[in-house]
Amino acid sequence: MSVNDDILTIRTGFHKRRNMVALPWLIVSIFLTYVWSEAIPDLAWEKQFAIDKIELRQKDKEQIEEWLLEATKDNNSEGEKYYSGRVKDYDQLIKSYRVYAEKEGDLTIFTYLESRYL
């Protein structure tokens, strides 16, 4: 078959295969990648995790504060700067974990966002 003034295109069955097979596979693979990559948070697990981590992070923070005092006593300005930054980091972690632990009732996606972006 040749293309002339009467025939504008030569159609094949490829567009049907693409629409019937390839596009659904693409959409399903994107969705499953999203689900399997844990992009959707498990909020019940997040609450239990936060309760467990608050105590652990407070102990770690106390240890770092001891190291900060030692660095201050030794006039180690580099260590003092490092440990004071770590204390601030742990304060922020504990604060974000407390959002979960202190929340009454079921957690929502807004609780998750609040804890992540304080």
TAVEN-V536450 format. One line per field, one symbol per residue. ss: DSSP state (h for helix, s for strand, l for the rest). burial: # if it has 24 or more other C-alpha atoms within 12 Angstrom, else .. A space follows every 50 residues. Layout:
# TAVEN-V536450
ss = ???
burial = ???
This chain:
# TAVEN-V536450
ss = lllllllllllllhhhhhhhhhhhhhhhhhhhhhhhllllllhhhhhhhh hhhhhhhhhhhhhhhhhhhhhhhlllhhhhhhhhhhhhhhhhhhhhhhhh hlllllllhhhhhhhhll
burial = ..........................................#..##..# #.##..##..#..##..#..............##.##..##.######## #.#...#...##..#...
